[in-house]
Amino acid sequence: MINQHADLPFQIEVVKGDIIKFKADVLALKYAQSWSFLTQNVVKLLPPDSVLLNKPPRPGQAILAVSDGATPSPLILLVGTPPRKQFTYDSMHDMARQTLYALVDVQPPVKHLALTVHGAGWGFDEAEAFRAMLLGFRAAVEDNKYPHSLQKISIVEVQEKRADVLSQTLAEFQNSTVEKSSRPMPPPPVPGAAPGRSAGVAPPVRSAPTPSPDSQTVATLDEPSIFVAMPFAKKYMDIFYYAIQPAVKDTDHLCVRLDLSSYTGDIIDTIKQRIRAADLMIALLDGTNPNVYLEVGYAWGVGTPTVLIVNEEQLAAGDLPFDVRTQKYLRYEAIMELRPQLTDELRAVLKANARRKKEK
């Protein structure tokens, strides 16, 4: 999907594909003070003397280097962000803005930029994470600190269903009624007014973003959320994207889940933090995944309400541990029937929980 928002002078598209194999002028990646699963797969292909390997950027910095064939994109921009435990929706907003800041004077001029949506699988709502980045791009344009040669930004996502969610988010951003900035579109720079940097290694960029009128519209970690505990096998993705996530959105909550494959270290503390902060937890019991049951037990221990979901086939086979067999759970046979059933249950549990809190 390609979309051009009225506030932006370049196109933004969502592409289903592998970003490591995707070709653009520049591939932008984040460095959250450690190597993520994605960045590990890229930097391991770089030569040992690459500046990206030897001096990665601190938060607020950005380093541009030649890819040396590590990716089809000739240049890699590594943008420093806060560490994972300090990473927020605001971090995604600032990273997107900083990305465009860093490419202003690059030579040859950048026409095509590729990057991914960050935060998916880290316990962030995918749609809100992307929206924060879109607002970051717009903030850079309003600041007049973006490459005026830029024609297209490609958001590359390897998971088809997640790409669909991002495409829908992009369409909603296009059609949003967010009040436009009163500032006119900044004029293009005068040719030759600013010297360009080498397309080889660029020095770190330390420009601090100025506050944007849109900053208050970026989601926060304190907003109402529902945590999802589920197996992350491919066969369960339809349940998440066609039933669970839409049902959560129907209740005006952020949909939070963590994917073990997105982490290179321990995530137990993050899981506990997200469960404690959630208004409610949904647990998909299909497949009797031990991690899901551990998360259910923790939610019960800290008093986070739970909604349990299980397939009729698993119930018929008697494949349900004793500890949850006596609990209330939603039974489903077809995914298309689960969404309205789950939406009603979530609303009922949230309403009851709000009433209990008020009584206290």
ZAMARGU-4260 file (C-alpha; in steps of 0.2 Angstrom, whole numbers, plus 5000, padded with zeros to 4 digits):
<rodrens>
0) 5000/5000/5000 | 5006/5017/4995 | 4999/5033/5004 | 5004/5051/5004 | 4997/5061/5018
5) 4993/5079/5015 | 5006/5085/5028 | 5020/5075/5020 | 5029/5079/5004 | 5034/5061/5001
10) 5025/5044/4999 | 5024/5031/5013 | 5021/5013/5009 | 5020/4997/5018 | 5029/4982/5010
15) 5027/4964/5014 | 5045/4957/5013 | 5062/4955/5022 | 5070/4971/5025 | 5088/4964/5025
20) 5084/4959/5006 | 5075/4975/5002 | 5084/4988/4991 | 5082/5007/4995 | 5095/5021/4995
25) 5096/5020/5014 | 5091/5006/5027 | 5088/5014/5044 | 5089/5003/5059 | 5088/5007/5078
30) 5102/5003/5091 | 5094/5002/5108 | 5111/5001/5116 | 5112/4982/5112 | 5110/4972/5096
35) 5092/4967/5093 | 5088/4951/5083 | 5086/4961/5067 | 5102/4971/5069 | 5112/4956/5073
40) 5107/4948/5057 | 5113/4964/5048 | 5129/4968/5057 | 5136/4951/5056 | 5137/4953/5037
45) 5147/4970/5039 | 5166/4970/5038 | 5175/4969/5055 | 5181/4987/5054 | 5164/4995/5051
50) 5161/5010/5062 | 5143/5003/5065 | 5151/4988/5074 | 5165/4997/5083 | 5156/5013/5088
55) 5138/5011/5088 | 5127/5027/5092 | 5122/5032/5109 | 5104/5038/5112 | 5101/5054/5101
60) 5115/5050/5089 | 5115/5043/5072 | 5129/5035/5061 | 5128/5033/5043 | 5140/5020/5034
65) 5141/5011/5018 | 5134/4993/5019 | 5148/4985/5010 | 5136/4972/5002 | 5128/4968/5019
70) 5111/4973/5012 | 5105/4978/4994 | 5104/4996/5001 | 5121/5005/4999 | 5120/5014/5015
75) 5115/5009/5033 | 5109/5022/5045 | 5110/5017/5063 | 5100/5027/5075 | 5103/5027/5094
80) 5088/5025/5105 | 5086/5022/5124 | 5089/5004/5130 | 5074/4992/5128 | 5068/4994/5146
85) 5067/5013/5144 | 5060/5012/5126 | 5043/5020/5124 | 5031/5026/5110 | 5039/5043/5112
90) 5056/5034/5108 | 5049/5028/5092 | 5042/5045/5088 | 5059/5053/5091 | 5069/5039/5082
95) 5058/5042/5066 | 5061/5061/5067 | 5080/5059/5070 | 5081/5047/5055 | 5075/5061/5044
100) 5086/5074/5053 | 5102/5063/5050 | 5099/5062/5031 | 5097/5080/5027 | 5114/5083/5019
105) 5118/5066/5013 | 5126/5065/4995 | 5120/5058/4984 | 5103/5065/4989 | 5092/5051/4997
110) 5077/5047/4987 | 5071/5031/4995 | 5072/5026/5014 | 5068/5009/5021 | 5065/5004/5039
115) 5054/4993/5050 | 5041/4997/5063 | 5050/4995/5080 | 5042/4989/5096 | 5031/4975/5088
120) 5035/4960/5099 | 5043/4971/5112 | 5026/4973/5122 | 5020/4988/5111 | 5004/4990/5102
125) 5009/4988/5084 | 4997/5001/5077 | 5001/5014/5090 | 5020/5011/5087 | 5018/5014/5069
130) 5007/5029/5072 | 5021/5037/5083 | 5033/5034/5069 | 5022/5043/5057 | 5020/5058/5068
135) 5039/5058/5070 | 5041/5059/5051 | 5028/5073/5051 | 5037/5082/5065 | 5054/5082/5055
140) 5045/5090/5040 | 5037/5103/5051 | 5055/5107/5058 | 5061/5108/5040 | 5075/5095/5044
145) 5072/5081/5032 | 5080/5077/5015 | 5070/5087/5002 | 5075/5075/4989 | 5066/5061/4998
150) 5052/5053/4987 | 5047/5038/4997 | 5048/5029/5014 | 5045/5010/5013 | 5040/5002/5029
155) 5045/4984/5027 | 5037/4970/5037 | 5040/4951/5035 | 5024/4945/5043 | 5009/4947/5031
160) 4996/4949/5044 | 5006/4962/5053 | 5009/4971/5037 | 4990/4972/5035 | 4988/4980/5052
165) 5001/4993/5047 | 4993/4996/5030 | 4976/4999/5039 | 4985/5011/5052 | 4993/5020/5037
170) 4976/5023/5029 | 4969/5029/5045 | 4983/5041/5047 | 4979/5047/5030 | 4961/5050/5034
175) 4963/5056/5051 | 4956/5072/5057 | 4971/5077/5067 | 4973/5096/5066 | 4986/5101/5054
180) 5000/5113/5059 | 4997/5131/5056 | 5015/5132/5049 | 5016/5132/5030 | 5026/5118/5021
185) 5044/5123/5022 | 5052/5128/5006 | 5065/5117/4998 | 5083/5122/5002 | 5092/5133/4989
190) 5104/5122/4979 | 5122/5123/4985 | 5117/5132/5001 | 5123/5118/5012 | 5138/5107/5009
195) 5134/5088/5007 | 5142/5074/5017 | 5151/5060/5010 | 5141/5045/5006 | 5154/5035/5016
200) 5155/5036/5034 | 5146/5051/5042 | 5150/5058/5059 | 5137/5056/5073 | 5122/5067/5072
205) 5118/5075/5089 | 5104/5087/5085 | 5091/5087/5099 | 5073/5087/5092 | 5063/5102/5097
210) 5046/5099/5105 | 5032/5095/5092 | 5014/5100/5093 | 5010/5082/5090 | 5020/5075/5105
215) 5005/5074/5116 | 4996/5063/5103 | 5009/5049/5105 | 5003/5035/5115 | 5011/5032/5132
220) 5014/5016/5142 | 5002/5022/5155 | 4987/5021/5144 | 4974/5007/5146 | 4981/4991/5140
225) 4976/4973/5138 | 4990/4960/5139 | 4990/4945/5127 | 4998/4929/5133 | 4998/4916/5118
230) 5009/4903/5109 | 5018/4912/5095 | 5018/4898/5083 | 5012/4903/5065 | 4996/4893/5066
235) 4990/4905/5080 | 4993/4921/5071 | 4975/4921/5063 | 4967/4920/5080 | 4977/4935/5086
240) 4975/4946/5071 | 4957/4942/5066 | 4950/4940/5083 | 4960/4945/5098 | 4968/4961/5092
245) 4952/4968/5084 | 4942/4963/5100 | 4954/4973/5111 | 4953/4988/5099 | 4934/4987/5101
250) 4937/4991/5119 | 4948/5006/5116 | 4963/4998/5124 | 4981/4996/5118 | 4985/4978/5113
255) 5001/4972/5121 | 5010/4956/5118 | 5028/4950/5119 | 5036/4938/5106 | 5051/4928/5113
260) 5059/4928/5095 | 5060/4947/5097 | 5072/4946/5112 | 5090/4942/5113 | 5090/4942/5132
265) 5079/4940/5148 | 5061/4946/5146 | 5054/4940/5162 | 5054/4958/5170 | 5046/4966/5155
270) 5032/4952/5155 | 5029/4955/5173 | 5029/4974/5171 | 5016/4973/5157 | 5005/4961/5166
275) 5005/4972/5182 | 5001/4988/5171 | 4987/4979/5161 | 4968/4982/5165 | 4966/4964/5160
280) 4975/4949/5152 | 4969/4938/5138 | 4977/4920/5138 | 4975/4908/5123 | 4976/4891/5131
285) 4977/4882/5114 | 4993/4871/5113 | 4995/4870/5132 | 5010/4882/5131 | 5019/4882/5148
290) 5024/4900/5146 | 5006/4905/5144 | 5001/4896/5160 | 5016/4904/5169 | 5009/4921/5164
295) 4991/4916/5169 | 4998/4911/5186 | 5007/4928/5188 | 4992/4938/5183 | 4982/4929/5196
300) 4995/4932/5209 | 4995/4951/5206 | 4977/4953/5204 | 4976/4956/5185 | 4959/4950/5179
305) 4960/4936/5165 | 4950/4930/5151 | 4954/4913/5146 | 4951/4906/5128 | 4952/4888/5122
310) 4947/4879/5106 | 4933/4866/5107 | 4944/4853/5100 | 4956/4854/5114 | 4942/4854/5127
315) 4935/4838/5118 | 4951/4830/5120 | 4952/4834/5138 | 4969/4843/5136 | 4967/4856/5149
320) 4977/4856/5165 | 4967/4855/5181 | 4972/4872/5188 | 4962/4881/5174 | 4948/4867/5171
325) 4937/4874/5185 | 4939/4892/5179 | 4928/4902/5167 | 4934/4902/5149 | 4928/4906/5132
330) 4926/4891/5120 | 4927/4894/5102 | 4926/4884/5086 | 4928/4896/5072 | 4939/4912/5073
335) 4925/4922/5065 | 4914/4919/5079 | 4927/4922/5093 | 4929/4941/5090 | 4911/4947/5095
340) 4911/4934/5109 | 4928/4940/5116 | 4923/4959/5114 | 4907/4956/5124 | 4917/4947/5138
345) 4931/4960/5138 | 4918/4974/5140 | 4909/4964/5154 | 4926/4961/5164 | 4932/4978/5162
350) 4916/4985/5168 | 4915/4974/5183 | 4933/4978/5187 | 4930/4997/5186 | 4915/4995/5198
355) 4926/4985/5210 | 4939/4999/5210 | 4926/5012/5213 | 4918/5003/5228 | 4936/5002/5236
</rodrens>
